[in-house]
Amino acid sequence: MNSITTIAFDADDTLWINEPYFQKAEKEFCTLLEDYLPQHNVSQELFKTEMQNLSLYGYGVKGFMLCMVETVCRVSNNTASLELINKTIEIGHELLQKPLELLEGVEETLENLKGKYRLIVATKGDLLDQERKLKKSGLQNYFHHIEIMSDKKESDYLKLLKHLDCKPENFLMLGNSIKSDILPVLEIGGSAVHIPYHVTWAHEQHDLNLEDERFLEFKSIKEVLNYL
């Protein structure tokens, strides 16, 4: 870790709570469609819709809302009432207005690292929604740069590092997703810390056991302070 100069943080479920809100919204949505399918089948249909549209809508609440509406139309064979569509949209609106709750140890960790490293946010999601959450978090002053990415693949990280004028060996990524926050960063020669969150979206789940000297896994974000 001695060569690290730039530390990037994922946002959702790394800095603040996110996925539990989505899962609660999905449960409410599945309940709405119980007259058409059992809840677990509705959930499967919604996930299928999300995967089909991911390249079109990207990540975030607005894409989730569109996928819910599309799922209503397909599951009901286009017979759903406007009232049901409106209730579906309301679920999305409520999701966009959820309170912002920082995860334990986040502010303490950033306070300790500020001034010693260049700190940035590197997160996926809807631009307006992520900007709103960052503003509500009160954390902006800790970060040199905020990058809201359409995806987190090797090419996306290389583009970010070029913008930051940072070499991969000087870059450390912290996040809760092995698929998005860890594997691409290791692939380009950076270092990565996995901080698992108890709830993870199915699309981000990954079972691979990693053995790499540039990879660490912590139970809490505060543990990074012991290695830097």
N, C-alpha and C positions, 0 to 999 in steps of 0.2 A: 504493500500500500504506500510505500515511500515515494513512489513516482506520481501519485495522484495529485492533480491540480484542480480538476473540475469534477464536481459531484452533481449528478442529475437525479431528480426525484420524480417517480411516477406520482400522480395526484390521487385518483380514485382508489380508495382502499389501501393507500400507502400514507397519504397525508390526512385524508378524511374519509368518513363513512360514505359508501355509495351503493354497492351491490345489494345490501339488505333492503334498501328502498326499492330497487328494481324487482327483487323477488316478491316483495309485498304487493307491488303493483301488478305483477304477473298473476299472483294468486287471486287478486280482485278481478282481473280480466277473465281468468279461467272460470270463476264463479258466475260471471255474466253469461257465459255460453253453455252452462250446464244443461240447458234444454236441448242442445244439439249434440254434445259429446261429453263424456266424463272429463273431469278436470285434467287428469294426466295426459289424456289425448289432445286436449286443447293446447296444453303446454308444448307437446311435441310438434303440433302444427305451427305454433307461433315460432318455435326455434327453427323449423324448416323454412319458414318465411324469412326470418332474419338472415339465415345463411344465404338464401337465394338473392337477397337484396343488399348484402353487405358491401359489394363493390359499387352499388349505386348510391346508397344512403350513408355509408360510413358508420361510425360509432356514435352513440349518444341517444338522448331522450327523443329527439324529433324522428329519427329513423325508427326507433322503437314504437312510437305512436303510429307511424305509417304502416308498420308491419302488423300492429294490432288490428288496425282498420281493415287491412287486406285479408287478415286471417278471419275476421268476422264475416266478410263477404264470401270467402271460400267455404268456410265451415257451414254457413247457413245457406249455401247455394244461391247467394244473392237475394235471400228473402228476409234478411234482418231489417228491423224497423229503424227509422231515423233516431228514435229514442235510444236504441241500443248503440248505435254509432256515436251519439252524443255522450253517452255514459263512458264509452271507450276513450273518447277524446278527453273527457274530464279526468280520467285516470292519469293520462299523460300530463295534463296541466298541473295536477297535484304533485306529480313527480318533479316537475320543473320548479316547484315552489317549496321543496323540502328544506328544512333547516340545515345549516352547515355545522357538522360536528367533527372537530379535529380528533384524530386518534391519539392515544396516550403517548406522551414523550416527544411528539413532533416539534412543538415550539422550543422545548428545552434543547433538543438536538440541533435545530437550526441556529439557535442562539450561540451554542458552543462552536459551531462550524463557521459561522459568519466571520469574515475577515481573514480566515486561515485558508479558505478554499473559494473558488468561484462556484457558487451554487446556482443551479438552474432547475426549472420544471420541464419535464419532457413527458407529455401525456397525450392520450388519444381522446377523441370525443368531439362534441359539437362546440364550435368556437364560442358562440354567445353564452352557452350554458357553462362552459369551463371558465370563461372570463368572469361570469357572475359568481361562481363558487370561489374563485381566487379572491375576488373583492370581498366577499363575505368572510373569508378565512382570516383576513388581516395579516397574511403572510407575505404579501408582495415585496415588502422592503427587504426581505432576506435574500431575494433572488436577483442575480445579475441579468438573467434572460429567462423568458417564458416561451416555450415552444409547444403549441397545440397541434399535434400531428394527425394527419389523416390515417396513418398506419404506422406500425413500428417494425419494419423489416430492416435488413442490413443496409439497404440503399437509403432508407430514411435516416438511420443513425449516421451514416457516412456524410449525408448532406448536412445534418446538424453539426457534426464535428468540423466540417469545412467552414461553415458559417462562424463557428466559435474559434476557428484557428487553433484547434486542439488535436493533438495526436491521440490515437486510440489507447496507447499505453499510459496516457495521463488522464484517462476518463473512467469514472466509476458511476454505474447506474444502480439505483435502489428501487425495487418495486415488488409487487405481490404476484406478478404473472411470469412464470417460467417462459411461456411462449413469447410474450411481447417485451418483457423487461430484461430477460436474462440471456436466452439463447442467441438473439441477434447481436447483442453487445459482445459476447464471448467470441462469436464468429468473426467479428471485425478486429479483434485483438484488444478489446477493452476489458475492464473488470466489472463484476456484477455481484450485487448482494440481493438475495431473495428473502423477503420478509412475508411469509405466508399470512393470508387473511382467512378467517374461518369460513367465509362464504366466497365462492369464486364462480363466475359465469361459466357455463359449460364450454363455451368456445375458447376460453382461456386456460382450461385445465390441461395439465400435462404431467405424465407419470414418470418421466425420465429421471433416473438417478445420475447426477452429474459428479464427475471427479475431474476437477480442473483447478489448478493453483490460483487462478484468477476469479474463482467463484467461492462465495461464502453464503451461509444461510443463518439468519438470526430469528429469534422469536419476537424481538422488539426492535424498533428503529433506533432506540438509545444505545444498543449494543455496538453500533458502528463506531461510537466514540472510543471504544476500547482498542480499535484497530487502526486508528488514524493519528 
